[in-house]
Amino acid sequence: MAIDSFVISIFLILLFGRLLGELARRLGSPAVVGEIMAGLLIGPSILGWVTPHNTLSVLAELGVILLLFDIGCDTSIKRLYHARGHSTWVALSGILVPAVVASTAAAYWLNLPSFTALFFGCALTATSIGISIRVMAQAKQTQTIEGQVILGAAVIDDIAGVILLSILLNFHDSGSLSVGSILILTIKVIGFLLIAPPFARVLIYLARGLQPQFNQSGYAVFIVITLICLFAWLAHLFGAPALLGGFAVGMALSKQFISPINRYLRNPFHFTHQLEKSTKPLIDIFAPIFFVYVGITVDLSQLELTTTGLLLLLWLALIAILTKLAAGLTAKGSWRRKLIIGCAMVPRGEVGLVFAEMGRQASIISPKLFTELVMVIVVTTIAGPLMLKWSLKGQRLIHK
């Protein structure tokens, strides 16, 4: 890509991503919806001002890694532990039901090969943490039992989603899959998630000790980016996606990080907060690039704009919504609580889009299926917050 094409593409991506993201937010939808729409607008589907290119794809992948880093920073293992009983069943049903039902529906209605249909179904398993928690926070419900269950289940969903993505990509690359290989890869990914955050925390302590020798502007950003790159590389060595490295470093910076090393090393809250805060501007720049790029790579001409085609798309979106509502039924408590938790599990958002993009890059899913999958994810991302707001009407603040 020529430098002039590159800079004008970045200009358009950032400008329209911010404008439409803000517009979506003011209309009550997540900014990610507006950013995808910005990609559709400036991409080949409508105006054709920006076309997919490897250079832009690399920037989008960097955005994914930083996005997973941000999700890791917001991941509380302590809260997950406290809500483990309620969250685990909700999360497991929220993974199994969409994977099985959506895969079966995709194989039957879209006439997909078994593996492609399985990938489609697994892409709809992960719940967006940020979208639902933001709605819960606005309603002052994050510290309720419902809020804790939602947070815990969403964290488990995301981790399981990453493991599923690793397994499917590994199968696609190797061409073979067995119970043994699945078990080994799962152990590798879980092992990485157990080992990497404490290791990253130790390196953060070392970085804090060296800070007086490198007391200059940009030191905090330097530490975070180098750690993310290092652990992205280590994740690849473990046989996991590189984006898992960003997630691990984010977990190490989490305010409620728990690990056996905590008894030997005190949590340097001020320094870790400084590291996290310094990276926010980068996340605010590169994460939208990923979402806009997803919109750019969507080809609306692949959609069947017939009554049958649109009904099929709506049917798939309805399946994606109902399978997550079904997950809420496994929660303990009143029907109101089950409904709130189910609605909160509906939006797929970031992780679902990462799943879709990785599948497109690996040629697991066709451009047509990629477009249909993104449209389904967009529908759940819009419908989820609206359903959650409706279910929370009149809900009192009840602490655990």
C-alpha positions in Angstrom: 0.0 0.0 0.0 1.4 3.4 -1.0 2.0 5.8 1.8 -0.5 8.3 0.5 -3.2 5.6 0.3 -2.3 4.4 3.8 -2.5 7.8 5.6 -5.8 8.8 3.9 -7.2 5.3 4.8 -6.2 5.7 8.5 -7.6 9.3 8.5 -11.0 8.0 7.1 -11.1 5.0 9.5 -10.4 7.2 12.6 -12.7 10.0 11.6 -15.7 8.0 10.6 -15.2 5.5 13.4 -15.3 8.2 16.0 -18.2 10.1 14.4 -20.5 7.1 13.9 -19.3 5.5 17.2 -20.4 8.6 19.1 -23.6 8.7 17.1 -24.4 5.1 18.1 -23.6 5.8 21.7 -25.9 8.8 21.8 -28.7 6.7 20.3 -28.3 4.2 23.1 -26.3 1.5 21.2 -22.7 0.4 21.9 -20.1 2.4 20.0 -18.8 -0.8 18.4 -22.0 -0.9 16.3 -21.3 2.6 14.9 -17.7 1.7 14.2 -18.8 -1.4 12.2 -21.3 0.8 10.3 -18.5 3.3 9.6 -16.5 0.5 8.0 -19.5 -0.5 5.9 -19.9 3.1 4.8 -16.3 3.9 3.7 -15.6 0.3 2.6 -16.3 -1.4 -0.7 -19.9 -2.2 0.3 -21.0 1.5 -0.1 -18.6 4.3 -0.9 -15.5 2.3 -1.7 -13.1 4.9 -0.2 -11.1 2.2 1.7 -10.4 -1.3 0.6 -9.0 -4.2 2.7 -5.2 -4.4 2.7 -2.6 -6.4 4.6 -1.2 -3.2 6.1 -4.5 -2.3 7.6 -5.1 -5.9 8.7 -1.9 -5.8 10.8 -3.1 -2.6 12.5 -6.5 -4.2 13.1 -4.7 -7.3 14.7 -2.8 -4.9 17.0 -6.1 -3.4 17.9 -7.4 -6.9 18.8 -4.4 -7.6 21.1 -4.9 -4.2 22.8 -8.6 -4.9 23.1 -8.0 -8.2 24.8 -5.5 -6.4 27.1 -8.2 -4.0 28.1 -10.6 -6.9 28.7 -7.9 -8.5 30.8 -7.5 -5.4 32.9 -11.2 -5.5 33.7 -11.2 -9.2 34.6 -11.5 -9.8 38.3 -10.5 -13.3 39.3 -11.6 -12.5 42.9 -15.2 -11.7 41.7 -15.1 -14.7 39.4 -14.2 -16.9 42.5 -17.0 -15.4 44.6 -19.6 -16.0 41.9 -18.2 -19.3 40.8 -21.2 -21.5 41.8 -23.8 -19.4 39.9 -21.6 -18.3 37.1 -20.2 -21.7 36.1 -23.5 -23.2 35.2 -24.7 -20.1 33.3 -21.4 -19.9 31.4 -21.3 -23.6 30.5 -24.9 -23.5 29.2 -24.1 -20.2 27.5 -21.3 -22.0 25.6 -22.9 -25.4 24.9 -26.4 -24.3 23.9 -25.3 -21.7 21.2 -22.5 -23.9 19.9 -24.8 -26.9 19.4 -27.9 -25.2 18.3 -26.3 -22.5 16.1 -23.9 -25.1 14.5 -26.8 -27.4 13.7 -28.9 -24.5 12.3 -26.0 -23.3 10.2 -25.3 -26.8 8.8 -29.0 -27.3 8.0 -30.2 -23.9 6.8 -26.9 -22.7 5.2 -25.8 -26.1 3.9 -22.3 -25.7 5.5 -19.7 -28.4 6.0 -19.5 -29.8 9.5 -16.4 -27.9 10.6 -17.5 -24.6 9.1 -20.8 -24.9 10.8 -19.1 -25.7 14.1 -16.9 -22.6 13.7 -20.0 -20.5 13.1 -21.7 -21.9 16.2 -18.6 -21.4 18.4 -18.3 -17.8 17.2 -21.6 -17.1 18.9 -20.6 -18.5 22.3 -18.7 -15.6 23.8 -20.5 -12.8 25.6 -19.3 -9.2 25.5 -18.2 -8.2 29.0 -18.0 -4.5 28.4 -21.5 -4.0 26.8 -23.6 -5.7 29.4 -21.5 -4.5 32.4 -21.8 -0.9 31.1 -25.6 -1.2 31.1 -25.6 -2.8 34.6 -23.4 0.0 35.9 -25.8 2.7 34.5 -28.6 1.0 36.4 -26.3 0.6 39.5 -26.7 -3.2 39.4 -23.0 -4.3 39.1 -22.7 -5.3 42.8 -26.0 -7.3 42.9 -26.0 -11.0 42.6 -27.2 -10.7 39.0 -24.2 -8.4 38.3 -21.7 -10.7 39.8 -23.1 -13.8 38.0 -23.1 -11.9 34.7 -19.5 -10.8 35.2 -18.3 -14.2 36.2 -20.1 -16.0 33.4 -18.9 -13.5 30.8 -15.3 -14.0 31.9 -15.6 -17.8 31.7 -17.3 -17.4 28.3 -14.4 -15.3 27.0 -11.7 -17.6 28.3 -13.6 -20.6 26.9 -14.1 -18.7 23.6 -10.3 -18.2 23.3 -9.7 -21.9 24.0 -12.3 -22.9 21.4 -10.8 -20.5 18.9 -7.3 -22.0 19.6 -8.6 -25.6 19.1 -10.5 -24.8 15.8 -7.5 -22.8 14.3 -5.2 -25.6 15.3 -7.4 -28.2 13.7 -7.6 -26.1 10.5 -3.8 -25.8 10.4 -3.0 -29.4 11.2 -6.0 -31.0 9.4 -6.5 -33.5 12.3 -8.2 -33.4 15.6 -8.4 -36.0 18.4 -9.5 -36.1 22.0 -5.8 -36.2 23.0 -4.9 -33.2 20.9 -7.9 -31.2 22.2 -6.9 -32.1 25.8 -3.2 -31.1 25.2 -4.1 -27.8 23.6 -6.7 -27.0 26.3 -4.1 -27.7 29.0 -1.6 -25.5 27.1 -4.0 -22.6 26.9 -5.2 -22.9 30.5 -1.6 -23.4 31.6 -0.6 -20.2 29.8 -3.4 -18.3 31.5 -2.3 -19.6 34.9 1.4 -19.0 34.4 1.6 -15.9 32.3 -0.2 -13.3 34.5 2.0 -14.1 37.6 5.1 -14.0 35.4 4.0 -10.7 33.9 3.4 -9.4 37.5 7.0 -10.2 38.4 8.3 -8.4 35.4 6.1 -5.4 36.3 7.8 -5.4 39.8 11.2 -5.4 38.1 10.0 -2.5 35.8 8.9 -0.5 38.8 12.3 -1.0 40.4 14.0 0.3 37.2 11.7 3.3 36.9 14.1 5.8 38.6 16.8 4.9 36.1 14.4 5.5 33.2 12.3 8.3 34.6 11.2 9.8 31.4 7.9 10.3 29.5 6.7 7.2 27.8 8.2 4.7 30.2 4.8 3.3 31.2 3.6 2.8 27.6 7.0 1.3 26.8 6.6 -1.3 29.6 3.1 -2.3 28.6 3.7 -2.6 24.9 6.9 -4.6 25.3 5.2 -6.9 27.8 2.2 -7.4 25.4 4.6 -8.2 22.5 6.6 -10.6 24.7 3.6 -12.5 26.0 1.9 -12.5 22.6 5.0 -14.3 21.3 5.0 -16.7 24.3 1.3 -17.4 23.7 2.2 -18.4 20.1 4.9 -20.7 21.4 2.2 -22.3 23.7 0.1 -23.0 20.6 -2.5 -20.3 21.5 -3.5 -17.2 19.5 -1.2 -14.2 20.0 -4.0 -12.1 21.3 -4.0 -14.3 24.4 -0.8 -12.5 25.4 -2.5 -9.2 25.6 -5.2 -10.8 27.8 -2.6 -12.2 30.2 -0.8 -8.9 30.6 -4.1 -7.2 31.2 -5.0 -9.7 33.9 -1.6 -9.0 35.6 -2.6 -5.3 35.8 -6.1 -6.1 37.1 -6.8 -4.3 40.4 -8.0 -7.6 41.9 -5.3 -9.8 40.6 -4.8 -12.9 42.9 -1.9 -15.3 42.7 0.3 -17.2 45.2 3.0 -14.6 44.5 0.8 -12.0 46.3 2.0 -13.3 49.7 5.6 -12.3 48.7 5.1 -9.2 46.6 2.6 -6.5 47.5 0.3 -5.2 44.8 1.9 -2.0 43.4 -1.5 -0.4 42.8 -0.2 3.1 41.9 2.3 1.7 39.3 -0.1 -0.8 37.7 -2.8 1.9 37.6 -0.3 4.2 35.9 0.6 1.5 33.3 -3.1 0.8 32.6 -4.0 4.5 32.3 -1.1 5.2 30.0 -2.3 2.6 27.5 -5.9 3.9 27.3 -5.1 6.4 24.5 -3.6 3.6 22.4 -6.6 1.4 23.0 -8.9 4.3 22.1 -7.1 4.5 18.8 -6.4 0.9 17.8 -9.5 -0.9 19.1 -11.8 1.2 16.8 -9.5 0.5 13.9 -10.3 -3.2 14.4 -14.0 -2.7 14.4 -14.0 -0.3 11.5 -11.8 -2.8 9.6 -14.3 -5.6 10.2 -17.0 -3.4 8.6 -14.6 -2.7 5.7 -14.1 -6.4 5.1 -17.8 -7.1 5.1 -19.2 -7.4 1.6 -22.9 -6.6 1.6 -23.2 -7.7 -2.0 -22.8 -11.3 -0.6 -26.1 -11.0 1.3 -29.2 -12.4 -0.4 -31.5 -9.4 -0.2 -34.6 -11.5 -0.9 -37.4 -12.3 1.5 -36.0 -15.8 2.0 -32.5 -14.5 2.5 -33.5 -11.8 5.0 -35.8 -14.2 6.9 -32.9 -16.7 7.2 -30.6 -14.0 8.6 -33.3 -12.9 11.1 -33.8 -16.6 12.0 -30.1 -17.1 12.8 -30.1 -13.9 14.8 -33.1 -15.1 16.8 -31.3 -18.4 17.5 -28.3 -16.4 18.7 -30.6 -14.5 21.1 -32.7 -17.4 22.3 -29.8 -19.7 23.1 -28.3 -17.1 25.4 -31.7 -16.4 27.1 -31.8 -20.2 27.7 -28.5 -19.9 29.5 -30.1 -17.6 32.0 -32.6 -20.3 32.9 -29.8 -22.2 34.6 -29.2 -19.4 37.1 -30.6 -19.8 40.6 -33.3 -17.5 41.9 -36.4 -15.9 40.6 -37.6 -15.7 37.0 -36.8 -12.0 37.0 -33.2 -12.8 37.8 -33.0 -15.5 35.2 -34.4 -13.0 32.6 -31.9 -10.3 33.6 -28.9 -12.7 33.4 -30.1 -14.2 30.1 -30.6 -10.8 28.5 -27.1 -9.7 29.7 -25.6 -12.8 27.9 -27.1 -11.9 24.5 -24.6 -9.3 23.1 -21.6 -11.0 21.5 -19.6 -7.8 20.6 -15.9 -7.8 20.6 -14.9 -11.5 21.1 -17.5 -12.7 18.5 -16.0 -10.3 16.0 -12.5 -11.4 16.8 -13.7 -15.0 16.2 -15.3 -14.0 12.9 -12.2 -12.1 11.7 -9.8 -14.9 12.6 -12.0 -17.3 10.7 -12.0 -15.1 7.7 -8.3 -14.7 7.7 -7.8 -18.4 8.0 -10.3 -19.0 5.1 -12.4 -21.2 7.4 -15.5 -19.1 6.5 -16.3 -17.6 3.2 -16.8 -13.9 2.6 -20.6 -14.5 2.4 -20.6 -16.4 5.7 -18.4 -13.8 7.3 -20.9 -11.1 6.3 -23.8 -13.1 7.6 -22.0 -13.8 10.9 -21.0 -10.2 11.4 -24.6 -9.1 10.8 -25.9 -11.7 13.4 -23.3 -10.4 15.9 -24.4 -6.8 15.2 -28.0 -7.7 15.8 -27.2 -9.3 19.1 -25.0 -6.3 20.1 -27.9 -3.9 19.4 -30.7 -6.1 20.9 -28.8 -7.2 24.0 -28.5 -3.8 25.8 -32.1 -2.9 24.8 -33.4 -6.2 26.3 -31.3 -5.8 29.4 -32.5 -2.2 30.0 -36.1 -3.5 29.7 -35.5 -6.4 32.1 -33.9 -4.1 34.7 -36.9 -1.7 34.8 -38.0 -1.3 38.4 -35.1 -3.5 39.7 -33.9 -2.5 43.2 -30.2 -2.3 44.1 -29.6 -5.4 46.2 -26.1 -6.1 47.4 -24.7 -9.6 47.7 
